[in-house]
């Protein structure tokens, strides 16, 4: 009998397979050192996710795929006649077409598409709906996110734990499930989900974001406020931040205060790796993590080379520097979707149709202020990337000068004769100091012999 007075029992973690979920690719989403893609669901939202954290970035989510029509129960947890999940692609034109292009290009390692377009909508509809998409792969081959802290599974890590009551939520740990067992979170929705009332659950918490493409896009708050980039990665390697290196960025629900302790918890290991270690998929990074942990375990914190002074504490844009993106004015009879640019267009048409000229003038002012905000955000984003480019260039030139080389190929050949190109900058500098020390000692010995 299902219990609701305490967290519902979860299954035990399964053994770690090489690919716990189906690995996909899509040409529009390819990046250097492509970590592969996976299709997944987080509450009422569908996402395309990197199968593991990309080499330098912390970003895991590539695209939010679905659009929820306000008040439409069929847009949440819909099913096809064969019982497969169905979601709708729509919203602001440019963003929606980008999603559809990515879905059309999706293929697994056998060349099969994991989705099929079941219905395409006529152009010019109010919500910019493009198509209904049926998911063909089984649920156990989807990537899952922790319902509480927002950590996504990773290709070389364990599968998350599933709620035994609703069977609709997953957790990275028993700690996150316990934290989520409150009336305002899962305790208040477990029975509803078990009864198939996903629309009622979404209406209660409103976790889906039709404007995800903007908030997490290049000029959105969630991106500008995020500390990311190569120096963040280097600090994580140097500090043995195994959670960051394995799982990357978390995407917690907006109504949850993220936990301050590592999730999943840092379970102790007996194989030389630090507590909580999960393979990153990069053997060079993994061996560096193990090496640095061994040094620190023997009270040799100073043995690891310090990070270059050119690496800043954070490259996040200060909140006070980000201009406000003004909300749209309220208007009688207008129901927003949460998609900022689709709603802007819809509201303009609504005001024009209702003959609300004063409100239309007010919207014009908001639209102009929004454009100014975007232009300033573009400038802040460009400044950040230029800052990062200069820092990377300066760090590279310092190493080139110390090694006496002028190209990446020469640098790898001299600094990494065993083919370990791609080691962390801190480890390379450590190796350089050791080599310089040996060379200095050899010169001293040669001078002594000559004397």
VOSE-177177 format. One line per field, with one value per residue (C-alpha): residue in three letters; residue number from 1; z negated, x negated, y negated. Coordinates in steps of 0.5 Angstrom, whole numbers, plus 500, padded with zeros to 3 digits. Layout:
residues N
rest	(Ala	...)
nr	(NUM	...)
z	(Z	...)
x	(X	...)
y	(Y	...)
END
This chain:
residues 451
rest	(Unk	Unk	Unk	Unk	Unk	Unk	Unk	Unk	Unk	Unk	Unk	Unk	Unk	Unk	Unk	Unk	Unk	Unk	Unk	Unk	Unk	Unk	Unk	Unk	Unk	Unk	Unk	Unk	Unk	Unk	Unk	Unk	Unk	Unk	Unk	Unk	Unk	Unk	Unk	Unk	Unk	Unk	Unk	Unk	Unk	Unk	Unk	Unk	Unk	Unk	Unk	Unk	Unk	Unk	Unk	Unk	Unk	Unk	Unk	Unk	Unk	Unk	Unk	Unk	Unk	Unk	Unk	Unk	Unk	Unk	Unk	Unk	Unk	Unk	Unk	Unk	Unk	Unk	Unk	Unk	Unk	Unk	Unk	Unk	Unk	Unk	Unk	Unk	Unk	Unk	Unk	Unk	Unk	Unk	Unk	Unk	Unk	Unk	Unk	Unk	Unk	Unk	Unk	Unk	Unk	Unk	Unk	Unk	Unk	Unk	Unk	Unk	Unk	Unk	Unk	Unk	Unk	Unk	Unk	Unk	Unk	Unk	Unk	Unk	Unk	Unk	Unk	Unk	Unk	Unk	Unk	Unk	Unk	Unk	Unk	Unk	Unk	Unk	Unk	Unk	Unk	Unk	Unk	Unk	Unk	Unk	Unk	Unk	Unk	Unk	Unk	Unk	Unk	Unk	Unk	Unk	Unk	Unk	Unk	Unk	Unk	Unk	Unk	Unk	Unk	Unk	Unk	Unk	Unk	Unk	Unk	Unk	Unk	Unk	Unk	Unk	Unk	Unk	Unk	Unk	Unk	Unk	Unk	Unk	Unk	Unk	Unk	Unk	Unk	Unk	Unk	Unk	Unk	Unk	Unk	Unk	Unk	Unk	Unk	Unk	Unk	Unk	Unk	Unk	Unk	Unk	Unk	Unk	Unk	Unk	Unk	Unk	Unk	Unk	Unk	Unk	Unk	Unk	Unk	Unk	Unk	Unk	Unk	Unk	Unk	Unk	Unk	Unk	Unk	Unk	Unk	Unk	Unk	Unk	Unk	Unk	Unk	Unk	Unk	Unk	Unk	Unk	Unk	Unk	Unk	Unk	Unk	Unk	Unk	Unk	Unk	Unk	Unk	Unk	Unk	Unk	Unk	Unk	Unk	Unk	Unk	Unk	Unk	Unk	Unk	Unk	Unk	Unk	Unk	Unk	Unk	Unk	Unk	Unk	Unk	Unk	Unk	Unk	Unk	Unk	Unk	Unk	Unk	Unk	Unk	Unk	Unk	Unk	Unk	Unk	Unk	Unk	Unk	Unk	Unk	Unk	Unk	Unk	Unk	Unk	Unk	Unk	Unk	Unk	Unk	Unk	Unk	Unk	Unk	Unk	Unk	Unk	Unk	Unk	Unk	Unk	Unk	Unk	Unk	Unk	Unk	Unk	Unk	Unk	Unk	Unk	Unk	Unk	Unk	Unk	Unk	Unk	Unk	Unk	Unk	Unk	Unk	Unk	Unk	Unk	Unk	Unk	Unk	Unk	Unk	Unk	Unk	Unk	Unk	Unk	Unk	Unk	Unk	Unk	Unk	Unk	Unk	Unk	Unk	Unk	Unk	Unk	Unk	Unk	Unk	Unk	Unk	Unk	Unk	Unk	Unk	Unk	Unk	Unk	Unk	Unk	Unk	Unk	Unk	Unk	Unk	Unk	Unk	Unk	Unk	Unk	Unk	Unk	Unk	Unk	Unk	Unk	Unk	Unk	Unk	Unk	Unk	Unk	Unk	Unk	Unk	Unk	Unk	Unk	Unk	Unk	Unk	Unk	Unk	Unk	Unk	Unk	Unk	Unk	Unk	Unk	Unk	Unk	Unk	Unk	Unk	Unk	Unk	Unk	Unk	Unk	Unk	Unk	Unk	Unk	Unk	Unk	Unk	Unk	Unk	Unk	Unk	Unk	Unk	Unk	Unk	Unk	Unk	Unk	Unk	Unk	Unk	Unk	Unk	Unk	Unk)
nr	(1	2	3	4	5	6	7	8	9	10	11	12	13	14	15	16	17	18	19	20	21	22	23	24	25	26	27	28	29	30	31	32	33	34	35	36	37	38	39	40	41	42	43	44	45	46	47	48	49	50	51	52	53	54	55	56	57	58	59	60	61	62	63	64	65	66	67	68	69	70	71	72	73	74	75	76	77	78	79	80	81	82	83	84	85	86	87	88	89	90	91	92	93	94	95	96	97	98	99	100	101	102	103	104	105	106	107	108	109	110	111	112	113	114	115	116	117	118	119	120	121	122	123	124	125	126	127	128	129	130	131	132	133	134	135	136	137	138	139	140	141	142	143	144	145	146	147	148	149	150	151	152	153	154	155	156	157	158	159	160	161	162	163	164	165	166	167	168	169	170	171	172	173	174	175	176	177	178	179	180	181	182	183	184	185	186	187	188	189	190	191	192	193	194	195	196	197	198	199	200	201	202	203	204	205	206	207	208	209	210	211	212	213	214	215	216	217	218	219	220	221	222	223	224	225	226	227	228	229	230	231	232	233	234	235	236	237	238	239	240	241	242	243	244	245	246	247	248	249	250	251	252	253	254	255	256	257	258	259	260	261	262	263	264	265	266	267	268	269	270	271	272	273	274	275	276	277	278	279	280	281	282	283	284	285	286	287	288	289	290	291	292	293	294	295	296	297	298	299	300	301	302	303	304	305	306	307	308	309	310	311	312	313	314	315	316	317	318	319	320	321	322	323	324	325	326	327	328	329	330	331	332	333	334	335	336	337	338	339	340	341	342	343	344	345	346	347	348	349	350	351	352	353	354	355	356	357	358	359	360	361	362	363	364	365	366	367	368	369	370	371	372	373	374	375	376	377	378	379	380	381	382	383	384	385	386	387	388	389	390	391	392	393	394	395	396	397	398	399	400	401	402	403	404	405	406	407	408	409	410	411	412	413	414	415	416	417	418	419	420	421	422	423	424	425	426	427	428	429	430	431	432	433	434	435	436	437	438	439	440	441	442	443	444	445	446	447	448	449	450	451)
z	(500	502	496	497	489	491	497	502	502	508	512	511	515	521	523	528	535	540	543	538	543	550	553	559	564	568	573	570	563	565	561	560	556	557	551	554	553	549	549	542	538	531	528	534	539	544	545	550	545	546	544	539	538	544	543	541	540	534	538	539	542	549	551	547	553	551	550	546	548	542	539	544	540	547	547	540	540	547	549	556	558	557	550	552	549	554	553	557	560	561	558	561	568	568	562	564	571	567	563	569	573	567	566	574	574	568	569	564	565	570	574	571	570	562	564	570	572	571	573	576	575	580	580	576	570	564	560	566	565	570	569	564	562	560	556	559	554	547	541	538	544	542	538	531	527	520	518	512	514	521	522	529	529	533	538	533	527	523	525	520	516	518	513	512	511	517	521	524	520	520	514	514	507	501	498	504	504	496	497	503	498	496	498	502	506	508	502	504	511	511	510	516	521	519	521	528	526	528	531	524	521	526	525	518	518	525	526	534	537	544	544	542	549	547	539	541	547	549	546	541	533	532	537	535	527	528	527	533	537	538	531	527	530	528	521	521	523	518	512	514	514	517	517	522	526	527	527	529	527	523	526	519	520	519	512	509	505	508	502	500	499	505	508	509	503	503	501	499	504	503	510	509	512	507	504	509	515	521	528	532	539	540	537	537	532	528	527	525	520	517	517	514	508	507	506	501	497	496	493	499	501	504	509	513	518	516	521	526	523	530	528	524	518	523	530	528	529	523	522	521	528	532	534	533	538	537	536	541	538	536	541	540	543	545	542	542	544	541	547	547	555	557	552	554	561	558	554	559	564	558	556	563	564	558	560	554	556	550	548	554	553	547	550	555	549	546	553	554	547	548	554	550	545	550	553	547	545	552	550	543	546	551	546	542	548	550	543	543	550	547	541	545	550	544	540	547	549	542	543	550	548	542	546	552	557	562	564	560	564	561	554	554	557	551	545	546	550	547	551	545	549	545	538	534	534	527	528	534	530	524	529	532	525	524	531	530	523	526	531	526	522	528	529	522	523	529	526	520	525	529	523)
x	(500	497	495	496	494	487	482	485	480	475	471	464	459	457	450	447	447	443	449	455	459	459	454	456	453	456	452	455	453	446	440	432	431	438	440	447	454	460	467	470	476	476	483	487	481	478	470	465	459	451	450	444	441	438	430	430	437	442	448	452	458	458	465	472	476	484	489	495	501	504	510	510	509	507	500	498	496	500	500	500	505	500	498	492	491	492	490	492	486	488	487	483	481	474	473	479	476	469	472	475	469	465	471	471	463	464	461	458	452	456	458	465	469	472	478	483	487	495	498	496	500	502	498	500	503	504	499	494	495	491	492	493	488	488	482	481	475	477	477	471	467	469	464	467	466	467	473	471	464	464	458	458	455	449	447	441	445	451	458	462	467	475	480	484	491	492	486	486	480	473	468	460	460	464	463	466	472	473	472	477	482	486	493	491	486	487	491	497	497	495	502	504	498	500	507	505	507	500	504	506	499	496	502	500	493	492	485	485	482	484	479	473	470	469	467	462	460	454	457	462	460	459	453	450	451	447	440	437	432	425	422	428	426	419	421	426	420	415	420	422	430	432	439	438	433	438	445	444	449	456	463	467	474	475	479	474	468	462	458	452	449	446	451	451	447	440	439	432	428	423	419	415	421	424	431	436	432	436	432	432	431	424	419	414	418	420	413	411	417	414	407	409	413	407	403	408	409	401	402	398	403	397	395	401	399	403	407	405	406	410	415	421	425	431	433	441	444	446	453	453	450	455	461	468	472	479	485	491	496	503	509	516	517	510	507	499	496	489	486	483	483	489	493	490	493	500	501	500	505	510	509	510	516	519	518	514	510	507	505	502	498	495	493	489	485	484	482	477	474	474	470	465	464	462	457	454	454	451	445	444	444	439	435	435	433	427	425	425	421	416	415	414	409	405	405	403	397	394	394	391	386	384	383	380	386	390	396	401	398	391	393	397	391	386	391	394	389	394	400	403	406	411	409	411	407	405	402	398	395	393	390	386	383	381	377	374	372	369	365	363	360	356	353	351	348	344	341	339	336	332	330)
y	(500	493	489	481	479	480	480	486	492	491	497	498	495	500	502	496	498	495	491	491	487	487	482	478	473	467	463	456	458	460	457	458	465	466	470	473	471	474	473	472	469	465	464	461	459	463	462	463	464	466	473	470	464	461	460	453	451	452	452	458	456	455	453	453	457	456	450	450	447	443	447	453	460	463	459	463	470	472	479	482	487	492	489	485	478	473	465	459	455	447	440	435	436	436	440	445	446	448	453	456	456	460	465	466	468	472	479	485	489	493	488	488	482	482	477	477	471	473	466	460	454	448	442	436	439	435	439	440	448	451	459	464	469	476	479	486	489	492	488	492	489	482	478	475	469	469	466	462	460	460	464	468	475	476	481	485	484	488	487	483	486	486	484	491	487	483	486	479	476	478	476	476	478	480	473	469	474	472	465	465	468	462	460	454	459	467	469	464	467	475	477	472	475	482	481	478	470	467	461	460	461	456	451	451	450	447	450	450	444	442	436	441	439	432	433	438	435	431	425	427	426	434	434	427	428	435	436	440	441	444	441	444	450	450	448	454	458	455	455	462	460	467	465	459	463	469	466	459	454	455	453	453	451	444	445	449	446	450	454	452	458	462	467	472	473	474	481	484	488	493	493	486	482	476	477	476	478	480	481	475	478	475	480	474	470	476	478	470	471	477	474	468	471	476	469	466	473	473	465	463	458	453	459	457	451	444	442	436	429	428	432	428	430	430	428	427	420	417	416	409	408	412	407	409	413	409	414	412	408	412	411	413	420	422	428	428	435	433	433	425	424	428	425	418	419	422	416	412	415	416	408	406	411	408	401	400	394	391	398	399	393	396	402	398	395	402	405	399	400	408	406	402	407	412	408	407	414	416	411	414	421	419	415	422	426	421	421	429	429	424	428	435	432	429	435	439	434	435	442	442	437	441	448	444	446	442	447	451	457	456	454	461	465	462	461	468	472	478	475	473	466	463	464	458	452	453	459	457	451	456	461	455	453	460	460	453	455	461	457	452	458	461	454	454	461	459	453	456	462	456	453)
END
